[in-house]
Amino acid sequence: MTATVMILVFLVLMTLGTPIGFSMGLAAVVAIAAFESAPLILLPQLFYTSIDNFSLLAIPLFVFAGALMGLSGITEQLVALARSLVGHLRGGLAQANVLTNTFMSAISGSAAADVAAVGSIMIPAMTRAGYDKPFAVAVTSSAAMLAPIIPPSIIAVIYSSVTGVSVGKLFIAGVIPGIICAMAIMLLTWYYALRAGTPRDTKATFAQRGRAIVVAGPALLMPVLVLGGILGGIFTATEAGALACVYALIYCLFRMRTGASAFYEAVMESAITTGTALVVLAGAALFSWVLVRTGSSAAMMNMIMGVSNNPHVVMALVLGMLFFVGIVMEPIPALVLTGPLLVTAANAMNFDPLSFGIAVIMMLIVGSVTPPVGVLAMIACRIAKIPYSSTFRVIIPFTLVWLAVIALIAYVPSIANFLPSLLTE
């Protein structure tokens, strides 16, 4: 009864337009006040302790580092580098779009920021070159989904805080799956470009590529330092975030194209992004706590286990459930909400924690391009000035490719575990 009332209150608040973090938190308060004997003073304590986690400090650090790098015109530099490397392939501009998003993912950690930054340059350029706008939107939004996988990943930090998996190892575990995803998207893009006969750039000379690498190289050095330090056991993910901020600040001082007002806006944007994420995290933690207290999470797990006790079948059922959750809910609240179930499933079935974690994150991200809450596709559609509904048919193949890679990562754990196995203990 408690869980049912809480869910109904949550749905009513969401319908009224209440922000999702407050909707979940208030729904939990109403349910506990009306039906449970737990003292209400426990709720603000839970709200605070859910975000009183040292590893979560990495969120503002990486968000701020990404915002600082954005002030220096880094997107244009990465686009130029990507075009010099892959622009001569069939559908070269679309291929450069994917590669640019891959580079940006290793710097920003935010899919929404990437699709806005890269899309504002690449979607108009692709349109002028003769690409269909829905195709440009599909490529851009699908490639932007790499940001939550390739480190530094904000949602990986939150997954670590919810499940207890090492955030440093989770960062490293996302590298190879992210590269595989990028290659899969580029392969599908090449296939479409081949069928459509889309244009390609003139092949860049070694001198042109060299100049592009020199210009963009310092920006790409930041993720190399971060990942190298974590992989070498020199510092933790949170300490890596501090290093990224220092590096980004120095880089910004030398490369920044705008004045102090833009710097202030970057600070404010980072603060708002971080605050929003933490409020959502705390509100979802209250909601999740009530589900655990009332036994709803255990009942759902028992229902899944009632279908089969085969780990492969349970993996498919859990990932399928996450797919539908991700369709109607943003990744962060969806992750915190399903956290207890994920931990229970992983422990009961002895799933590999890293490959399972990457598969979970990837599955929740799929909803960022699929209707009705395809936030990334919606942002790209606004840039392209086309209705979101016009992209559905084109996005489906990219979604299927993404799901195929998720299945590969989930059922072949060695792919995600290879680099973490090299970590210095």
Backbone hydrogen bonds, N-H to C=O, Kabsch-Sander energy under -0.5 kcal/mol:
donor,donor_aa,acceptor,acceptor_aa,energy
5,V,1,M,-2.6
6,M,2,T,-2.4
7,I,3,A,-2.4
8,L,4,T,-2.3
9,V,5,V,-2.7
10,F,6,M,-2.4
11,L,7,I,-2.4
12,V,8,L,-2.3
13,L,9,V,-2.6
14,M,10,F,-2.4
15,T,11,L,-2.3
16,L,12,V,-1.7
17,G,14,M,-1.4
18,T,13,L,-2.5
23,S,19,P,-2.5
24,M,20,I,-2.3
25,G,21,G,-2.1
26,L,22,F,-3.0
27,A,23,S,-1.9
28,A,24,M,-1.9
29,V,25,G,-2.0
30,V,26,L,-2.6
31,A,27,A,-2.2
32,I,28,A,-2.4
33,A,29,V,-2.7
34,A,30,V,-2.1
35,F,31,A,-2.3
36,E,31,A,-0.5
36,E,32,I,-1.6
42,L,39,P,-1.7
43,L,40,L,-1.5
45,Q,41,I,-1.1
46,L,42,L,-2.5
47,F,43,L,-2.8
48,Y,44,P,-2.2
49,T,45,Q,-3.0
50,S,46,L,-2.0
51,I,48,Y,-1.4
52,D,48,Y,-0.7
53,N,51,I,-1.8
56,L,53,N,-1.2
57,L,54,F,-1.6
58,A,55,S,-1.6
59,I,56,L,-1.6
61,L,57,L,-1.3
62,F,58,A,-2.6
63,V,59,I,-2.5
64,F,60,P,-2.4
65,A,61,L,-2.2
66,G,62,F,-2.4
67,A,63,V,-2.1
68,L,64,F,-2.4
69,M,65,A,-2.2
70,G,66,G,-1.6
71,L,67,A,-0.7
71,L,68,L,-1.1
72,S,69,M,-1.3
73,G,70,G,-0.9
74,I,69,M,-0.8
77,Q,73,G,-1.4
78,L,74,I,-2.5
79,V,75,T,-2.5
80,A,76,E,-2.2
81,L,77,Q,-2.0
82,A,78,L,-2.7
83,R,79,V,-2.6
84,S,80,A,-1.8
85,L,81,L,-1.4
86,V,82,A,-2.7
87,G,83,R,-1.7
89,L,86,V,-1.8
91,G,199,P,-0.6
92,G,89,L,-1.1
92,G,199,P,-0.7
95,Q,91,G,-2.5
96,A,92,G,-2.6
97,N,93,L,-1.6
98,V,94,A,-1.8
99,L,95,Q,-2.3
100,T,96,A,-2.7
101,N,97,N,-2.1
102,T,98,V,-1.9
103,F,99,L,-2.3
104,M,100,T,-2.9
105,S,101,N,-2.3
106,A,102,T,-1.0
106,A,103,F,-0.7
107,I,104,M,-1.8
108,S,104,M,-2.9
109,G,105,S,-0.5
114,D,110,S,-1.9
115,V,111,A,-2.6
116,A,112,A,-1.7
117,A,113,A,-2.5
118,V,114,D,-2.9
119,G,114,D,-0.6
119,G,115,V,-1.0
120,S,116,A,-1.6
121,I,117,A,-0.5
121,I,118,V,-1.0
122,M,118,V,-3.3
123,I,119,G,-1.8
125,A,121,I,-1.3
126,M,122,M,-3.1
127,T,123,I,-2.3
128,R,124,P,-2.5
129,A,125,A,-1.5
130,G,127,T,-1.4
131,Y,126,M,-2.5
136,A,132,D,-2.2
137,V,133,K,-2.5
138,A,134,P,-2.4
139,V,135,F,-2.6
140,T,136,A,-2.2
141,S,137,V,-2.7
142,S,138,A,-2.1
143,A,139,V,-2.3
144,A,140,T,-1.9
145,M,141,S,-0.8
145,M,142,S,-0.6
146,L,143,A,-1.7
147,A,144,A,-1.7
149,I,146,L,-1.7
150,I,146,L,-2.7
154,I,109,G,-1.1
154,I,152,P,-0.5
157,V,153,S,-1.3
158,I,154,I,-1.6
159,Y,155,I,-2.5
160,S,156,A,-2.2
161,S,157,V,-1.9
162,V,158,I,-1.9
163,T,159,Y,-2.5
164,G,160,S,-2.5
170,L,166,S,-2.1
171,F,167,V,-2.4
172,I,168,G,-2.1
173,A,169,K,-2.5
174,G,170,L,-1.0
174,G,171,F,-1.0
175,V,172,I,-1.4
176,I,172,I,-0.5
178,G,174,G,-1.9
179,I,175,V,-2.1
180,I,176,I,-2.6
181,C,177,P,-2.4
182,A,178,G,-2.3
183,M,179,I,-2.5
184,A,180,I,-2.4
185,I,181,C,-2.5
186,M,182,A,-2.4
187,L,183,M,-2.3
188,L,184,A,-2.2
189,T,185,I,-2.5
190,W,186,M,-2.5
191,Y,187,L,-2.0
192,Y,188,L,-2.3
193,A,189,T,-2.7
194,L,190,W,-2.5
195,R,191,Y,-2.0
196,A,192,Y,-2.3
197,G,193,A,-1.4
198,T,193,A,-1.7
201,D,87,G,-3.1
209,R,205,T,-2.5
210,G,206,F,-2.5
211,R,207,A,-2.3
212,A,208,Q,-2.1
213,I,209,R,-2.4
214,V,210,G,-2.3
215,V,211,R,-2.2
216,A,212,A,-2.5
217,G,213,I,-2.4
219,A,216,A,-0.6
220,L,216,A,-1.8
221,L,217,G,-1.2
222,M,218,P,-0.5
222,M,219,A,-1.0
224,V,220,L,-1.1
225,L,221,L,-2.4
226,V,222,M,-2.3
227,L,223,P,-2.8
228,G,224,V,-2.5
229,G,225,L,-2.3
230,I,226,V,-2.0
231,L,227,L,-3.0
232,G,228,G,-2.1
233,G,230,I,-1.3
234,I,229,G,-2.5
235,F,229,G,-1.0
240,A,236,T,-2.2
241,G,237,A,-1.7
242,A,238,T,-1.6
243,L,239,E,-2.2
244,A,240,A,-2.6
245,C,241,G,-2.0
246,V,242,A,-2.2
247,Y,243,L,-2.8
248,A,244,A,-2.8
249,L,245,C,-2.5
250,I,246,V,-2.2
251,Y,247,Y,-2.8
252,C,248,A,-2.7
253,L,249,L,-2.0
254,F,250,I,-1.3
255,R,251,Y,-2.1
256,M,252,C,-2.8
257,R,71,L,-1.6
262,A,259,G,-0.5
263,F,259,G,-1.3
264,Y,260,A,-2.5
265,E,261,S,-2.2
266,A,262,A,-2.1
267,V,263,F,-2.1
268,M,264,Y,-2.6
269,E,265,E,-2.8
270,S,266,A,-2.2
271,A,267,V,-2.3
272,I,268,M,-2.7
273,T,269,E,-2.6
274,T,270,S,-2.6
275,G,271,A,-2.9
276,T,272,I,-2.7
277,A,273,T,-2.2
278,L,274,T,-2.4
279,V,275,G,-2.4
280,V,276,T,-2.3
281,L,277,A,-2.3
282,A,278,L,-2.7
283,G,279,V,-2.8
284,A,280,V,-2.6
285,A,281,L,-1.7
286,L,282,A,-1.7
287,F,283,G,-1.9
288,S,284,A,-2.8
289,W,285,A,-2.3
290,V,286,L,-2.0
291,L,287,F,-1.8
292,V,288,S,-2.2
293,R,289,W,-2.8
294,T,290,V,-2.4
295,G,292,V,-1.1
296,S,291,L,-1.7
297,S,291,L,-1.1
299,A,295,G,-2.3
300,M,296,S,-2.2
301,M,297,S,-2.3
302,N,298,A,-2.7
303,M,299,A,-2.0
304,I,300,M,-2.0
305,M,301,M,-2.8
306,G,302,N,-1.7
307,V,303,M,-0.8
307,V,304,I,-1.0
308,S,304,I,-1.3
314,V,310,N,-2.7
315,M,311,P,-2.5
316,A,312,H,-1.9
317,L,313,V,-2.4
318,V,314,V,-2.8
319,L,315,M,-2.5
320,G,316,A,-2.3
321,M,317,L,-2.4
322,L,318,V,-2.4
323,F,319,L,-1.9
324,F,320,G,-1.7
325,V,321,M,-2.2
326,G,322,L,-2.9
327,I,323,F,-1.2
328,V,324,F,-1.0
328,V,325,V,-0.6
329,M,325,V,-1.1
334,A,330,E,-2.1
335,L,331,P,-2.5
336,V,332,I,-2.3
337,L,333,P,-2.6
338,T,334,A,-2.0
339,G,335,L,-0.6
342,L,338,T,-2.5
343,V,339,G,-2.6
344,T,340,P,-2.3
345,A,341,L,-2.8
346,A,342,L,-2.7
347,N,343,V,-2.3
348,A,344,T,-2.7
349,M,345,A,-2.4
350,N,346,A,-0.6
351,F,346,A,-1.6
356,F,352,D,-2.2
357,G,353,P,-1.6
358,I,354,L,-2.5
359,A,355,S,-2.2
360,V,356,F,-2.5
361,I,357,G,-2.4
362,M,358,I,-2.5
363,M,359,A,-2.3
364,L,360,V,-2.2
365,I,361,I,-1.7
366,V,362,M,-1.1
367,G,363,M,-0.5
367,G,364,L,-0.6
368,S,365,I,-2.5
369,V,366,V,-1.9
370,T,366,V,-1.0
373,V,327,I,-1.0
373,V,370,T,-0.5
375,V,373,V,-2.1
376,L,368,S,-1.6
377,A,368,S,-1.3
378,M,374,G,-2.4
379,I,375,V,-2.3
380,A,376,L,-2.3
381,C,377,A,-2.4
382,R,378,M,-2.1
383,I,379,I,-1.7
384,A,380,A,-2.3
385,K,381,C,-1.4
386,I,381,C,-1.8
390,S,387,P,-1.3
391,T,388,Y,-1.8
392,F,389,S,-0.9
395,I,391,T,-2.3
396,I,392,F,-1.4
398,F,394,V,-0.7
399,T,395,I,-2.3
400,L,396,I,-2.3
401,V,397,P,-2.1
402,W,398,F,-2.1
403,L,399,T,-2.5
404,A,400,L,-2.1
405,V,401,V,-2.0
406,I,402,W,-2.1
407,A,403,L,-2.3
408,L,404,A,-1.9
409,I,405,V,-2.4
410,A,406,I,-2.8
411,Y,407,A,-2.3
412,V,408,L,-1.3
415,I,412,V,-1.9
417,N,413,P,-1.8
418,F,414,S,-1.0
421,S,417,N,-1.7
422,L,419,L,-2.0
423,L,420,P,-1.5
424,T,231,L,-1.2
